[in-house]
Each structure stands twice: as C-alpha cells, then as structure tokens.
Amino acid sequence: MKKIGIIGGAGYTAGELIRLLIHHPEVEIDFIYSTSNAGNAVGVVHQDLAYVDLAFTSEVNTKVDVVFLCLGHGNSGKFLELYRFSSSTKIIDLSNEFRLKSDVTFKDRTFVYGLPEINKEKIKNAQNIANPGCFATAIQLAILPLASASLLNQDVHINAVTGATGAGVKPSATTHFGWRDNNFSHYKAFNHQHLGEIGESVVQLQEGFDSELHFIPQRGNFSRGIFATAYTFYEGTIEEAYALYEDFYKDSAFAKAVKAPLHLKQVVNTNYGFIHLEKHGNKLLITSVIDNLLKGASGQAVENMNLMFGWVQDTGLQLKASYF
C-alpha cells in the first residue's frame, strides 16, 4: 500500500481526494494537513465523510510515497520551500503554479503537465505532476483532436460555464447563495489564466499554431460541473470529424466522443469527459462536459497517480454519475 499525504485538507479538491482515496485499493492516507483544522475530525469539515475515522494534522510526513498539494494558487512553491520531501516522494500539484513551460522546474523537481490524453507516456515516467486546470481540461478535450490533425487554422471561440465549486471553498461575493441563485455572469473575458496552458498544449500538437483562442468564462447557478462550447472553421464532414475524435480518444480511459447532445448530469460525480460534435455550415461546434472537481481536479490527480505507479488507469475512479 502506498502512503498518501494531502496538503490543504479543508478545501473542495481535498475533500474529493479523500472520498476517492479511502476507497482506492492500492493506497492508504497517511496524513491530511490543515493548520486551521488540526485535531478536528475530517467529517467535521467534509460532512459527507462523517463515517471516516481520520483527523486533520499540522504535522507533515516528508517520506510518504505521494503528496497531493491542494493549496491556493501561488502557495505550492512556498510550501515546498518549507518542507523538503524525500526524493522518492511523488508530488501532484493541483494549483496553477507549475503548469506552464516557464514554470515546470522548481528547485530539484521538474513537473510534467498532467493531461493524460496527450501526455500519458510522460506521466508514467514522471516524479512530479502539474495537474491541469478545470476549464483547461474541458476546453482541451474539445479542441486538441483538431490540433492533432493540424486543423486549427482559424480563431477558436469558446464559452464555458462552471459551477460555484470552481471558485473554491472560501466564500466570496459571487459564490454565496443569495448572489449565485437565479443568476448568471461572465468574468475574466479573453484573459483567463487557463488560456496559457491550453495554448501550450495546442502548440505541442500543432506546431506553428498562431490563431486566437477567444474564451469567455461564465458562472452558472449550480454547484459543480463545466459545460463548454467551442466553434471554429472546419471544412470536413461531421462523419470525418467524429472519426477524427474517436481515433484520438480510442485509448483514453475517460474522454469519449458521443453522438447524442450533452448535459452536465451525464458526468457529474465521475471522471469522464464527454464530447459532442455538430457541423453548421463551415463551422464545427464542439461541446465538452466534465465534473470540475473530478476530471477537472481531484479525479484527474488520482488518474495521474495511477499512471505514475503503473496501475490500471481507472483504479478507484469507477464512479456512477449523479443522474437523478
């Protein structure tokens, strides 16, 4: 059994990690670090885990086999400055700190971008993983098959709606119920932080890509999930488009091209990413849906851990959607 440490144990992503890992057949949780909750039972904070006999701690075991960093953006490096983990400890960071090529090296560690659909072999041999962002995951699943065939030759227009959990557990003016309920808004139009990692993945598959990715992120009045739509110029037929996507994802454990129109309840509470295609004139409309806390965060982190240890990719991730 591999020993697991979780840093920043009180947030949504940590709560989902605990839920997944306590049922994972190959691991056991060694510690869950949270200075603000040290000594409290996990079920006091994550009330869906009231049956779990675990408590938060302010102590860190630097010799665990894997540590998941579930800290706020900009805090992972600070934490790694304070705690020097064993050279054999694998690190999976869920923040945006090490995702870009300019940031992948920190101290004596090099981070691999953890999108299994394009970096599976690199992940298998990695010691450190930069887990992709939630919007970035949904959008890349939508457009990377086109990049792989060098078919992103004009601008791509993207709208994506995320649930309230995408903003994290700390309440804010735009996450509390009174504001979010019966409401809808956009934010960070055209300059969301996930555009950087999306662009690097596109160039990885389509060298020389120089068109624009126009992204409008939006806040939905639901708790979890991302519903993304993207459209761009495409000359081929819908049959050719589906053949391209099905071939691109033929070895993927969780990304699937499906023929029926999509909705969020198909993927919420799972690690799946579903993609649907429509042809409208000379444009291809791509819809992508994921659970922002699972395929967009903690589920994908466990998927990466499975690959790093050579386990079956969906181990501990055989989850049923919360459909009704």
Backbone as numpy.savetxt, mean C-alpha at the origin, in Angstrom:
# Nx Ny Nz CAx CAy CAz Cx Cy Cz
9.49 -20.09 13.79 8.65 -18.90 13.79 9.52 -17.65 13.79
9.26 -16.74 12.88 10.01 -15.48 12.82 9.40 -14.49 13.81
10.26 -13.77 14.49 9.82 -12.80 15.49 9.64 -11.42 14.86
8.50 -10.78 15.20 8.09 -9.54 14.57 8.06 -8.42 15.58
8.54 -7.23 15.18 8.36 -6.02 15.96 7.56 -5.01 15.16
6.68 -4.29 15.84 5.88 -3.26 15.19 6.14 -1.94 15.91
6.55 -0.93 15.15 6.87 0.39 15.71 5.76 1.36 15.34
5.22 2.05 16.34 4.09 2.95 16.09 2.79 2.17 16.13
2.57 1.47 17.25 1.54 0.44 17.31 0.12 0.91 17.44
-0.13 2.22 17.62 -1.48 2.69 17.90 -2.26 3.10 16.66
-1.60 3.18 15.50 -2.27 3.69 14.30 -3.06 2.63 13.55
-3.74 3.08 12.50 -4.56 2.17 11.70 -3.73 1.06 11.04
-2.59 1.43 10.46 -1.79 0.42 9.75 -1.24 -0.62 10.73
-0.84 -0.17 11.93 -0.36 -1.13 12.93 -1.48 -2.04 13.38
-2.68 -1.49 13.59 -3.82 -2.32 13.98 -4.11 -3.40 12.96
-4.04 -3.04 11.68 -4.26 -4.03 10.62 -3.14 -5.06 10.59
-1.89 -4.61 10.81 -0.78 -5.56 10.86 -0.97 -6.58 11.97
-1.35 -6.10 13.15 -1.57 -7.02 14.28 -2.65 -8.03 13.91
-3.75 -7.54 13.34 -4.86 -8.43 12.95 -4.39 -9.50 11.99
-3.53 -9.13 11.04 -3.03 -10.10 10.06 -2.00 -11.05 10.67
-1.09 -10.50 11.45 0.05 -11.30 11.91 -0.31 -12.30 13.01
-1.33 -12.02 13.81 -1.69 -12.98 14.85 -2.27 -14.26 14.24
-2.66 -14.21 12.98 -3.17 -15.39 12.29 -2.19 -15.94 11.26
-1.02 -15.33 11.15 -0.01 -15.76 10.17 0.70 -16.99 10.71
0.78 -18.07 9.94 1.32 -19.33 10.48 2.83 -19.36 10.66
3.55 -18.36 10.13 5.02 -18.42 10.16 5.65 -17.42 11.12
4.84 -16.59 11.81 5.43 -15.53 12.63 4.76 -15.46 14.00
5.45 -14.79 14.91 4.86 -14.42 16.19 5.29 -13.00 16.53
4.38 -12.23 17.11 4.67 -10.84 17.44 5.48 -10.79 18.72
6.68 -10.23 18.64 7.58 -10.13 19.78 7.29 -8.88 20.61
7.05 -7.75 19.95 6.72 -6.53 20.68 5.97 -5.57 19.77
5.16 -4.70 20.42 4.43 -3.64 19.72 4.78 -2.35 20.45
5.54 -1.50 19.80 6.11 -0.31 20.43 5.17 0.89 20.30
4.85 1.49 21.43 4.08 2.74 21.45 4.34 3.42 22.78
5.08 4.52 22.76 5.42 5.19 24.00 4.18 5.76 24.69
3.22 6.22 23.92 2.03 6.84 24.51 1.07 5.82 25.10
1.24 4.53 24.72 0.33 3.49 25.21 1.06 2.38 25.97
2.33 2.59 26.31 3.12 1.54 26.96 2.41 1.02 28.20
2.27 -0.31 28.26 1.61 -0.96 29.38 0.14 -1.24 29.14
-0.48 -0.53 28.20 -1.89 -0.76 27.90 -2.07 -2.03 27.07
-3.16 -2.71 27.26 -3.51 -3.85 26.41 -3.81 -3.36 25.00
-3.42 -4.15 24.02 -3.66 -3.78 22.62 -5.15 -3.54 22.37
-5.99 -4.35 22.99 -7.43 -4.24 22.78 -8.05 -2.96 23.31
-7.33 -2.22 24.16 -7.83 -0.94 24.64 -7.83 0.08 23.51
-6.80 0.03 22.66 -6.67 0.96 21.53 -7.35 0.40 20.29
-7.01 -0.84 19.93 -7.60 -1.50 18.77 -8.73 -2.40 19.29
-9.91 -1.85 19.39 -10.97 -2.55 20.10 -11.49 -3.78 19.37
-11.18 -3.90 18.08 -11.52 -5.13 17.36 -10.59 -6.27 17.77
-9.53 -5.95 18.53 -8.56 -6.96 18.97 -8.64 -7.17 20.48
-9.82 -6.99 21.05 -10.00 -7.14 22.50 -9.68 -8.55 22.97
-9.75 -9.53 22.07 -9.48 -10.92 22.43 -7.99 -11.26 22.42
-7.13 -10.32 22.03 -5.70 -10.58 21.86 -4.96 -10.31 23.17
-4.15 -11.26 23.60 -3.39 -11.13 24.84 -2.02 -10.51 24.55
-2.04 -9.24 24.15 -0.82 -8.51 23.86 -0.92 -7.12 24.47
0.23 -6.53 24.80 0.27 -5.19 25.36 1.32 -4.36 24.64
1.13 -3.05 24.63 2.12 -2.14 24.08 3.30 -2.02 25.04
4.44 -1.65 24.46 5.65 -1.50 25.27 6.45 -0.30 24.78
7.31 0.22 25.64 8.25 1.27 25.25 9.66 0.69 25.05
9.76 -0.63 25.10 11.03 -1.32 24.90 11.12 -1.84 23.46
12.32 -1.82 22.90 12.55 -2.26 21.53 13.56 -3.40 21.53
13.20 -4.52 20.92 14.13 -5.62 20.72 14.75 -5.45 19.34
16.02 -5.07 19.30 16.68 -4.77 18.02 17.15 -6.02 17.29
16.83 -7.20 17.82 17.27 -8.44 17.19 16.13 -9.28 16.62
14.94 -8.67 16.47 13.83 -9.41 15.85 14.16 -9.70 14.40
13.41 -10.64 13.82 13.65 -11.01 12.42 13.13 -9.96 11.45
12.00 -9.34 11.80 11.38 -8.31 10.95 10.85 -7.20 11.84
11.04 -5.96 11.40 10.41 -4.83 12.08 9.61 -4.04 11.05
8.36 -3.76 11.39 7.50 -2.92 10.57 7.47 -1.52 11.18
7.83 -0.51 10.38 7.79 0.87 10.84 6.47 1.49 10.40
5.59 1.75 11.38 4.26 2.33 11.12 4.21 3.74 11.69
5.22 4.52 11.40 5.35 5.85 11.96 4.85 6.90 10.98
4.60 8.10 11.49 4.22 9.20 10.62 5.33 9.53 9.64
4.94 10.09 8.50 5.92 10.41 7.47 6.99 11.34 8.02
8.25 10.99 7.77 9.38 11.77 8.25 9.97 11.30 9.56
9.36 10.27 10.16 9.83 9.81 11.47 10.61 8.49 11.43
10.56 7.79 10.32 11.25 6.49 10.26 12.75 6.64 10.38
13.32 7.59 9.65 14.76 7.81 9.73 15.20 8.22 11.12
14.40 9.07 11.76 14.72 9.49 13.13 14.74 8.29 14.07
13.78 7.39 13.88 13.73 6.21 14.74 14.93 5.31 14.50
15.30 5.12 13.24 16.45 4.27 12.92 17.77 4.89 13.37
17.78 6.19 13.56 18.96 6.84 14.14 19.11 6.46 15.61
17.97 6.29 16.30 17.98 5.99 17.73 18.21 4.51 18.01
17.71 3.65 17.14 17.78 2.20 17.37 18.48 1.52 16.20
19.58 0.88 16.49 20.36 0.19 15.47 19.96 -1.28 15.47
19.17 -1.67 14.53 18.71 -3.05 14.46 19.82 -3.95 13.94
19.72 -5.22 14.31 20.67 -6.21 13.85 20.75 -6.20 12.33
21.94 -6.50 11.82 22.10 -6.54 10.36 21.24 -7.62 9.72
20.81 -8.59 10.50 19.94 -9.65 9.97 18.46 -9.29 10.04
18.12 -8.19 10.72 16.73 -7.77 10.84 16.25 -7.15 9.53
15.15 -7.65 9.02 14.54 -7.07 7.83 13.63 -5.91 8.25
13.70 -4.81 7.52 12.90 -3.63 7.84 11.91 -3.38 6.71
10.65 -3.20 7.08 9.60 -2.84 6.12 9.00 -1.54 6.62
9.24 -0.47 5.85 8.80 0.86 6.25 7.53 1.23 5.51
6.49 1.64 6.26 5.21 1.97 5.64 5.04 3.47 5.40
6.06 4.25 5.66 5.98 5.70 5.39 6.51 5.97 3.98
6.58 7.27 3.64 7.06 7.63 2.30 8.54 7.99 2.28
9.26 7.66 3.35 10.60 8.20 3.54 11.65 7.61 2.60
11.49 6.36 2.19 12.55 5.69 1.41 12.05 5.19 0.05
10.98 5.75 -0.45 10.37 5.23 -1.70 11.06 5.73 -2.96
11.54 6.96 -2.95 12.12 7.53 -4.16 13.59 7.12 -4.30
14.05 7.06 -5.53 15.41 6.61 -5.80 16.44 7.45 -5.08
16.13 8.72 -4.87 17.08 9.61 -4.18 17.15 9.34 -2.68
16.21 8.54 -2.17 16.13 8.31 -0.73 16.30 6.85 -0.32
16.65 5.97 -1.24 16.60 4.53 -0.93 17.73 4.08 -0.01
18.79 4.86 0.11 19.91 4.48 0.98 19.86 5.31 2.26
19.86 4.59 3.38 19.87 5.25 4.69 20.88 4.51 5.56
21.91 5.25 6.00 22.98 4.63 6.76 23.56 3.47 5.94
23.52 2.26 6.52 24.06 1.10 5.81 22.97 0.24 5.20
21.77 0.81 5.05 20.65 0.05 4.52 20.17 0.64 3.20
19.83 -0.24 2.26 19.26 0.16 0.99 17.86 -0.42 0.88
16.91 0.43 0.53 15.50 0.04 0.48 15.07 -0.25 -0.95
14.32 -1.34 -1.10 13.73 -1.71 -2.39 12.27 -1.28 -2.39
11.83 -0.70 -3.50 10.43 -0.28 -3.60 9.54 -1.50 -3.69
8.60 -1.62 -2.74 7.90 -2.88 -2.54 6.57 -3.02 -3.25
6.54 -2.81 -4.56 5.35 -3.12 -5.34 5.58 -4.47 -6.03
5.00 -5.54 -5.51 5.31 -6.88 -6.03 5.00 -7.06 -7.50
4.05 -6.32 -8.02 3.65 -6.49 -9.42 4.76 -6.12 -10.40
5.75 -5.34 -9.95 6.87 -5.01 -10.83 8.23 -5.35 -10.24
8.31 -5.56 -8.93 9.62 -5.76 -8.29 9.71 -7.06 -7.50
8.97 -8.06 -7.89 8.90 -9.29 -7.09 10.28 -9.89 -6.86
11.09 -10.02 -7.88 12.40 -10.65 -7.73 13.33 -9.83 -6.85
13.26 -8.50 -6.97 14.08 -7.64 -6.11 13.63 -7.76 -4.66
12.33 -7.85 -4.44 11.79 -7.96 -3.08 12.26 -9.27 -2.44
12.27 -10.34 -3.21 12.70 -11.64 -2.69 14.11 -11.59 -2.13
14.95 -10.75 -2.70 16.35 -10.67 -2.29 16.65 -9.46 -1.42
15.61 -8.74 -1.01 15.81 -7.49 -0.29 15.93 -7.72 1.21
16.64 -6.82 1.85 16.73 -6.79 3.31 15.83 -5.70 3.89
15.53 -4.68 3.06 14.75 -3.54 3.50 13.76 -3.15 2.41
12.53 -2.86 2.80 11.46 -2.56 1.84 10.85 -1.19 2.16
10.67 -0.38 1.12 9.86 0.83 1.21 8.48 0.47 0.66
7.53 0.32 1.56 6.19 -0.09 1.15 5.52 1.05 0.38
4.86 0.76 -0.74 4.26 1.82 -1.55 3.12 2.54 -0.83
2.82 3.73 -1.29 1.69 4.48 -0.78 0.37 3.90 -1.28
-0.71 4.26 -0.60 -2.01 3.68 -0.94 -2.53 4.19 -2.28
-2.56 5.51 -2.49 -2.94 6.04 -3.80 -1.99 5.51 -4.87
-0.70 5.50 -4.56 0.29 5.06 -5.54 0.03 3.62 -5.97
-0.34 2.76 -5.04 -0.62 1.37 -5.39 -1.80 1.27 -6.33
-2.91 1.92 -5.98 -4.11 1.84 -6.82 -3.85 2.38 -8.21
-3.15 3.49 -8.31 -2.91 4.12 -9.61 -1.92 3.32 -10.44
-0.87 2.80 -9.80 0.10 1.99 -10.55 -0.54 0.71 -11.09
-1.40 0.08 -10.30 -2.09 -1.11 -10.81 -2.89 -0.76 -12.05
-3.40 0.48 -12.12 -4.21 0.89 -13.26 -3.39 1.16 -14.51
-2.21 1.75 -14.38 -1.53 2.25 -15.58 -0.23 1.53 -15.95
0.36 0.76 -15.03 1.66 0.16 -15.34 1.62 -0.86 -16.47
0.52 -1.63 -16.65 0.50 -2.51 -17.83 0.68 -1.75 -19.14
0.10 -0.56 -19.24 0.30 0.25 -20.45 1.75 0.69 -20.58
2.36 1.08 -19.46 3.77 1.48 -19.50 4.65 0.32 -19.94
4.31 -0.90 -19.48 5.13 -2.07 -19.83 5.17 -2.33 -21.33
4.13 -1.86 -22.03 4.06 -2.03 -23.49 4.39 -0.73 -24.21
4.95 0.26 -23.48 5.31 1.57 -24.04 4.12 2.25 -24.70
2.97 2.16 -24.05 1.73 2.72 -24.61 1.24 3.95 -23.86
2.02 4.45 -22.92 1.67 5.72 -22.27 2.38 6.84 -23.03
1.75 7.28 -24.10 2.39 8.25 -24.99 1.72 9.61 -24.97
0.67 9.74 -24.18 0.05 11.04 -23.96 -0.25 11.20 -22.48
-0.75 12.36 -22.10 -1.03 12.62 -20.69 -2.04 11.62 -20.13
-1.91 11.35 -18.84 -2.83 10.46 -18.14 -3.59 11.30 -17.11
-4.92 11.20 -17.13 -5.77 11.97 -16.21 -6.34 11.01 -15.17
-6.14 11.34 -13.90 -6.45 10.40 -12.81 -7.29 11.10 -11.75
-8.37 10.46 -11.35 -9.14 10.84 -10.16 -9.15 9.65 -9.22
-8.96 9.88 -7.94 -9.00 8.78 -6.98 -9.58 9.27 -5.67
-10.52 8.48 -5.14 -11.22 8.83 -3.91 -10.79 7.86 -2.81
-10.43 8.40 -1.65 -10.01 7.57 -0.53 -10.93 7.76 0.66
-11.00 6.72 1.47 -11.78 6.79 2.69 -11.05 7.54 3.80
-11.76 7.79 4.90 -11.23 8.61 5.98 -10.00 8.01 6.64
-9.88 6.68 6.64 -8.72 6.05 7.27 -7.42 6.36 6.54
-7.52 6.83 5.30 -6.31 7.18 4.55 -5.55 8.33 5.17
-6.21 9.12 6.00 -5.57 10.27 6.64 -4.93 9.92 7.98
-5.03 8.65 8.40 -4.43 8.25 9.65 -5.39 8.37 10.83
-4.94 7.85 11.98 -5.81 7.75 13.15 -5.99 9.07 13.89
-5.05 9.99 13.76 -5.13 11.27 14.47 -6.21 12.14 13.85
-7.21 12.56 14.62 -8.31 13.36 14.06 -7.82 14.69 13.49
-8.51 15.14 12.44 -8.20 16.45 11.85 -9.50 17.10 11.41
-9.38 18.31 10.92 -10.57 19.06 10.53 -11.37 18.37 9.43
-10.69 17.57 8.59 -11.38 16.95 7.46 -11.62 15.45 7.65
-11.41 14.94 8.88 -11.67 13.51 9.11 -12.76 13.26 10.13
-13.12 14.25 10.94 -14.13 13.95 11.95 -15.51 13.78 11.29
-16.39 13.05 11.94 -17.66 12.62 11.34 -18.51 13.79 10.87
-18.58 14.85 11.67 -19.44 15.96 11.31 -19.06 16.64 10.01
-17.77 16.61 9.66 -17.32 17.21 8.41 -17.39 16.20 7.26
-16.98 14.97 7.54 -16.84 13.99 6.47 -18.19 13.43 5.99
-19.13 13.27 6.91 -20.41 12.67 6.56 -21.17 13.55 5.57
-21.75 12.91 4.54 -22.49 13.63 3.50 -21.68 14.75 2.86
-20.38 14.49 2.69 -19.50 15.53 2.16 -18.52 14.91 1.17
-17.87 15.77 0.38 -16.92 15.30 -0.64 -16.03 16.49 -0.99
-14.72 16.23 -1.17 -13.80 17.33 -1.51 -12.54 16.78 -2.15
-11.81 17.66 -2.81 -10.50 17.28 -3.33 -9.41 18.00 -2.54
-8.17 17.54 -2.68 -7.05 18.17 -1.97 -5.75 17.84 -2.70
-4.74 18.65 -2.50 -3.41 18.46 -3.11 -3.51 18.18 -4.61
-4.39 18.92 -5.29 -4.58 18.70 -6.72 -3.27 18.90 -7.48
-2.94 17.93 -8.31 -1.78 17.94 -9.21 -0.42 17.85 -8.51
-0.37 17.84 -7.19 0.94 17.80 -6.52 0.97 16.86 -5.33
0.16 15.81 -5.36 0.17 14.85 -4.26 1.53 14.16 -4.18
1.96 13.85 -2.96 3.30 13.28 -2.75 3.49 11.92 -3.40
2.42 11.19 -3.69 2.58 9.87 -4.30 2.92 9.93 -5.78
2.81 11.10 -6.41 3.13 11.21 -7.83 4.59 10.87 -8.11
5.48 11.16 -7.17 6.90 10.87 -7.39 7.17 9.39 -7.58
6.64 8.57 -6.69 6.89 7.13 -6.80 6.17 6.53 -8.00
4.98 7.04 -8.32 4.28 6.56 -9.52 5.11 6.85 -10.76
5.60 8.07 -10.86 6.40 8.45 -12.02 7.65 7.62 -12.17
8.32 7.31 -11.07 9.53 6.48 -11.15 9.21 5.07 -11.63
8.08 4.51 -11.20 7.71 3.17 -11.65 7.35 3.17 -13.13
6.67 4.23 -13.59 6.34 4.33 -15.01 7.61 4.34 -15.84
8.59 5.15 -15.44 9.85 5.25 -16.19 10.62 3.93 -16.11
10.50 3.21 -15.00 11.15 1.91 -14.88 10.68 0.96 -15.97
9.39 1.05 -16.33 8.83 0.16 -17.34 8.82 0.77 -18.73
8.72 2.09 -18.81 8.69 2.78 -20.11 9.73 3.89 -20.09
10.94 3.51 -20.40 12.04 4.48 -20.40 11.74 5.59 -21.40
11.95 6.81 -20.98 11.70 7.94 -21.87 10.32 8.54 -21.74
9.48 7.99 -20.86 8.15 8.56 -20.64 8.29 10.02 -20.23
7.62 10.92 -20.97 7.75 12.34 -20.66 6.41 13.08 -20.71
5.31 12.33 -20.66 4.00 12.96 -20.60 3.65 13.28 -19.15
2.49 13.89 -18.93 2.10 14.32 -17.59 1.12 13.33 -16.96
1.24 13.19 -15.65 0.25 12.45 -14.85 -0.54 13.50 -14.07
-1.78 13.72 -14.47 -2.63 14.73 -13.84 -3.51 14.04 -12.81
-3.21 14.26 -11.53 -3.86 13.50 -10.46 -4.65 14.43 -9.54
-5.94 14.13 -9.38 -6.80 14.84 -8.43 -7.20 13.87 -7.32
-6.60 13.96 -6.13 -7.01 13.11 -5.00 -8.29 13.69 -4.37
-9.15 12.80 -3.89 -10.43 13.24 -3.32 -10.73 12.49 -2.04
-11.47 13.15 -1.14 -11.89 12.56 0.12 -13.32 12.07 0.00
-13.54 10.79 0.31 -14.88 10.24 0.28 -15.48 10.14 1.67
-16.79 10.01 1.74 -17.47 9.93 3.04 -17.69 8.47 3.44
-16.62 7.69 3.39 -16.62 6.30 3.83 -15.31 6.04 4.55
-15.22 4.92 5.24 -14.06 4.67 6.10 -12.83 4.18 5.37
-12.99 3.20 4.48 -11.80 2.61 3.88 -12.05 2.20 2.45
-10.96 2.20 1.70 -11.01 1.86 0.29 -10.53 3.01 -0.57
-10.05 2.68 -1.78 -9.70 3.67 -2.79 -10.36 3.26 -4.10
-11.06 4.21 -4.71 -11.67 4.01 -6.02 -11.00 4.99 -6.97
-10.20 4.46 -7.90 -9.41 5.29 -8.81 -9.86 5.09 -10.24
-9.95 6.19 -10.98 -10.20 6.11 -12.43 -9.11 6.88 -13.15
-8.66 6.33 -14.25 -7.65 6.99 -15.07 -8.02 6.81 -16.54
-7.73 7.82 -17.34 -7.95 7.64 -18.77 -6.81 8.28 -19.55
-6.53 7.69 -20.71 -5.47 8.18 -21.56 -5.71 7.70 -22.99
-4.98 8.24 -23.93 -5.11 7.86 -25.34 -4.70 6.40 -25.52
-5.50 5.69 -26.31 -5.19 4.28 -26.58 -5.81 3.90 -27.92
-5.00 3.42 -28.85 -5.48 3.12 -30.20 -6.06 1.72 -30.33
-5.68 0.78 -29.47 -6.08 -0.61 -29.62 -7.53 -0.85 -29.28
-7.96 -2.10 -29.41 -9.32 -2.49 -29.07 -9.41 -2.84 -27.59
-10.63 -2.94 -27.09 -10.81 -3.33 -25.69 -10.33 -4.76 -25.47
-10.48 -5.61 -26.48 -9.99 -6.99 -26.37 -8.47 -7.01 -26.25
-7.80 -6.17 -27.02 -6.35 -6.10 -26.93 -5.90 -5.54 -25.58
-6.66 -4.58 -25.07 -6.32 -4.00 -23.77 -6.44 -5.05 -22.68
-7.54 -5.81 -22.67 -7.69 -6.85 -21.65 -6.61 -7.92 -21.79
-6.25 -8.27 -23.00 -5.19 -9.26 -23.20 -3.87 -8.76 -22.60
-3.59 -7.47 -22.78 -2.38 -6.87 -22.22 -2.39 -6.93 -20.70
-3.51 -6.53 -20.09 -3.60 -6.50 -18.63 -3.59 -7.91 -18.04
-4.29 -8.82 -18.67 -4.31 -10.19 -18.15 -2.94 -10.83 -18.23
-2.20 -10.55 -19.28 -0.84 -11.09 -19.40 0.08 -10.45 -18.36
-0.06 -9.13 -18.15 0.80 -8.44 -17.19 0.60 -8.98 -15.78
-0.65 -9.34 -15.45 -0.97 -9.78 -14.10 -1.13 -11.30 -13.97
-0.68 -12.03 -14.96 -0.89 -13.49 -14.94 -0.20 -14.17 -13.78
0.90 -13.62 -13.28 1.62 -14.21 -12.16 1.40 -13.45 -10.85
0.47 -12.52 -10.86 0.21 -11.72 -9.66 -0.71 -12.47 -8.72
-0.38 -12.42 -7.44 -1.22 -13.09 -6.44 -2.49 -12.30 -6.15
-2.47 -10.98 -6.36 -3.58 -10.16 -5.89 -4.15 -9.18 -6.90
-3.43 -8.82 -7.93 -3.95 -7.89 -8.93 -4.65 -8.66 -10.04
-5.89 -8.29 -10.33 -6.70 -9.02 -11.30 -7.45 -8.05 -12.21
-7.41 -8.30 -13.52 -8.25 -7.57 -14.47 -9.58 -8.30 -14.58
-10.67 -7.58 -14.35 -12.00 -8.19 -14.36 -12.89 -7.47 -15.36
-13.87 -8.20 -15.89 -14.71 -7.66 -16.98 -15.90 -6.85 -16.47
-16.40 -7.14 -15.27 -17.58 -6.44 -14.77 -17.18 -5.12 -14.11
-18.03 -4.09 -14.17 -17.74 -2.83 -13.49 -17.49 -3.05 -12.00
-16.67 -2.17 -11.42 -16.17 -2.38 -10.06 -16.84 -1.48 -9.03
-16.80 -1.93 -7.78 -17.18 -1.09 -6.64 -16.32 -1.51 -5.46
-16.27 -0.68 -4.44 -15.32 -0.88 -3.34 -15.57 -2.13 -2.53
-16.84 -2.52 -2.37 -17.12 -3.66 -1.50 -16.53 -4.96 -2.03
-16.07 -4.97 -3.27 -15.42 -6.17 -3.80 -14.04 -6.40 -3.18
-13.42 -5.35 -2.66 -12.03 -5.48 -2.18 -11.82 -5.07 -0.73
-12.76 -4.34 -0.12 -12.56 -3.90 1.26 -12.41 -5.12 2.17
-11.39 -5.06 3.01 -10.99 -6.14 3.93 -10.18 -7.23 3.23
-9.70 -6.99 2.01 -8.85 -7.95 1.31 -7.57 -7.27 0.84
-6.65 -8.08 0.34 -5.40 -7.56 -0.23 -5.47 -7.51 -1.76
-6.65 -7.63 -2.31 -6.79 -7.64 -3.77 -6.80 -6.23 -4.35
-6.36 -6.13 -5.60 -6.55 -4.95 -6.41 -7.22 -5.38 -7.70
-8.42 -4.89 -7.96 -9.16 -5.24 -9.16 -9.09 -4.09 -10.15
-8.99 -4.43 -11.43 -8.87 -3.43 -12.49 -9.89 -3.74 -13.58
-10.61 -2.70 -14.00 -11.63 -2.84 -15.05 -11.32 -1.85 -16.17
-11.60 -2.25 -17.41 -11.26 -1.43 -18.59 -12.50 -1.12 -19.41
-12.52 0.08 -19.99 -13.55 0.46 -20.96 -12.89 1.27 -22.06
-13.36 1.09 -23.29 -12.85 1.88 -24.42 -13.92 2.90 -24.80
-13.51 4.17 -24.86 -14.41 5.26 -25.25 -13.71 6.08 -26.34
-14.09 5.84 -27.59 -13.42 6.51 -28.69 -11.96 6.11 -28.72
-11.07 7.12 -28.70 -9.63 6.82 -28.71 -9.03 6.82 -27.31
-9.88 6.70 -26.29 -9.40 6.71 -24.91 -9.70 5.38 -24.21
-8.78 4.99 -23.33 -8.99 3.83 -22.48 -9.26 4.34 -21.06
-10.40 3.93 -20.50 -10.75 4.26 -19.13 -10.42 3.06 -18.25
-9.58 3.28 -17.24 -9.16 2.21 -16.33 -9.68 2.54 -14.94
-10.38 1.58 -14.33 -10.83 1.72 -12.95 -10.05 0.74 -12.09
-9.60 1.20 -10.93 -8.82 0.37 -10.01 -9.39 0.55 -8.62
-9.58 -0.57 -7.89 -10.08 -0.49 -6.52 -9.19 -1.33 -5.60
-8.89 -0.77 -4.43 -8.14 -1.49 -3.40 -8.67 -1.07 -2.03
-8.30 -1.83 -1.01 -8.47 -1.41 0.38 -7.21 -0.64 0.75
-7.36 0.64 1.11 -6.18 1.47 1.37 -5.35 0.98 2.56
-5.96 0.27 3.51 -5.22 -0.20 4.67 -4.60 -1.58 4.46
-5.02 -2.30 3.42 -4.49 -3.64 3.18 -3.58 -3.62 1.95
-4.10 -3.76 0.75 -3.22 -3.69 -0.42 -2.50 -2.34 -0.48
-3.12 -1.30 0.10 -2.50 0.01 0.10 -1.55 0.26 1.26
-1.39 -0.72 2.16 -0.51 -0.50 3.32 -0.13 -1.83 3.96
-0.85 -2.23 5.02 -0.42 -3.35 5.86 -0.47 -4.70 5.14
-1.48 -4.94 4.33 -1.55 -6.20 3.60 -0.39 -6.35 2.65
-0.08 -5.28 1.93 1.06 -5.32 1.00 2.38 -5.48 1.76
2.45 -4.92 2.97 3.65 -5.10 3.79 3.84 -6.57 4.16
2.75 -7.25 4.52 2.83 -8.69 4.81 3.15 -9.47 3.54
2.55 -9.08 2.43 2.87 -9.71 1.14 4.36 -9.62 0.85
4.95 -8.44 1.11 6.39 -8.27 0.90 7.20 -9.13 1.85
6.78 -9.22 3.11 7.46 -10.08 4.06 7.45 -11.53 3.57
6.31 -11.98 3.08 6.21 -13.35 2.57 7.22 -13.59 1.46
7.34 -12.65 0.55 8.29 -12.79 -0.55 9.73 -12.79 -0.04
10.03 -11.96 0.94 11.39 -11.86 1.47 11.85 -13.15 2.12
10.92 -13.91 2.71 11.27 -15.16 3.37 11.02 -16.39 2.50
10.56 -16.19 1.28 10.33 -17.31 0.39 9.07 -18.09 0.69
8.12 -17.47 1.42 6.86 -18.13 1.71 5.88 -17.90 0.56
4.82 -18.68 0.52 3.78 -18.46 -0.47 3.25 -17.03 -0.33
3.09 -16.35 -1.44 2.86 -14.91 -1.42 1.59 -14.50 -0.67
0.57 -15.33 -0.68 -0.69 -14.94 -0.03 -0.84 -15.52 1.38
0.26 -16.02 1.96 0.19 -16.57 3.32 -0.32 -15.52 4.30
-1.34 -15.86 5.06 -1.91 -14.94 6.03 -2.78 -13.85 5.43
-3.01 -13.91 4.12 -3.75 -12.86 3.43 -4.97 -13.40 2.68
-5.43 -14.59 3.06 -6.60 -15.17 2.41 -7.85 -14.64 3.10
-8.23 -13.44 2.70 -9.27 -12.69 3.38 -10.51 -12.54 2.49
-11.66 -12.59 3.13 -12.93 -12.40 2.40 -13.33 -10.94 2.46
-13.82 -10.42 1.35 -14.30 -9.04 1.32 -15.51 -8.87 2.24
-15.61 -7.68 2.85 -16.79 -7.32 3.65 -17.87 -6.82 2.70
-18.56 -7.76 2.06 -19.43 -7.43 0.93 -20.80 -6.95 1.37
-21.27 -7.43 2.52 -22.59 -6.99 2.99 -22.63 -7.06 4.52
